[in-house]
């Protein structure tokens, strides 16, 4: 499956748009690690915990998006974007795009 940030899939003609698909990954850091990370941030330190959780979420979100795009029979997902958000203290990465069927 082609996944691209551009509006078209590698210059190939789009036969049909299936619709918007979103893959999202939310990572819950362990409560104690989260407390230590917060303490490190309060004292000007850097916490690797949230960075690691965000990296894991950024790797997982596109896979979830691909899985959802395959259900309606898409060949590609165009216009993909990734965003980093913090929801209720948990790293979250939504990956929206438009699932499309490509012309032969």
N, C-alpha and C positions, 0 to 999 in steps of 0.2 A: 504494500500500500504506500502510495506517495503521500508524504506529509510535507507541506510547505507553508511558509509565512506569506508568500505572494498570492495574489488573487487567482492566478492560474497555475495549473500543475505542469511545470516543465514545458510550457508552450503547447501542450496538447489541448485540443478542443473539448470543452465540457458538453456532454450530451444532456445531462439533467442534474439539477441540484436536489439533493435529498433533504437538506435542511441543516440547521445548526446542531452541532454535537459538542458536548462539553465533557471533558474528563477532569476530574478533580481529585486531588490527594490531600488528605489532612493527616498530619502527624502529631500525635500526642506525646510530648516528652514526658518521661517518668517524673512523678511529682517531686521527688527529692532532687533529681538533676535540675528540674525547673527552678526549684528554690535556690540552689547553688548558682545557677545561671543568672537569676535575678540579683543575687547578692554580688556576683562578680560585676554585673553591669552597674550596680549602684556605686561601686568603688572605682569605676573607670576601667575595669578589666574587660576582657573579651571572653565570651562564652562560646566554646566550640559546639555545645549541645544543640543550640538552635540552628547553627550553620549546617551541622550534620543532618538534622531533621529536614531542613529546607532542601538540601541536596537530594535526599531520598525522595521527598515529595516531588521535586522537579523532574526526577527520573521516572516516577510512577505515573504522573498525570498524563503525558502523551500516550502511554500505553492504554490507559483507560479510555482516552478519546478514540484511539484506533479501534478498540473493541466495540465501542458504541457505534462507530461509523460503519463497521462491517455488517451490522444487523440489517440495515435497509439495503445492503448490497452495493455500497459505495466502493469506488476504486481509489479514491484519493480524498484528502482533507486539505482544503485550501484556506488561506487567510488565518492561519493558526497564530495565536498569541499566548504567551505565558505571563502570569502575573504572580507576584508574591504578596500574600496578605497574612495578617495575624488576626485570627478569630478566637476569642475567648482564651488568649494566651497560647494558642496552638498554631504552628506554621501551616498555611494552606496555600495550595497552588492550583488555580483553575486554568484549564487549557481549552479555550473555545476555538472552534473552526467551523467551516462549512463543508459538509460531506457532499461529494460529487461523484457522478458516474461519468467516465471519460468516453469520448467517441473512439471507435476502432480506428 
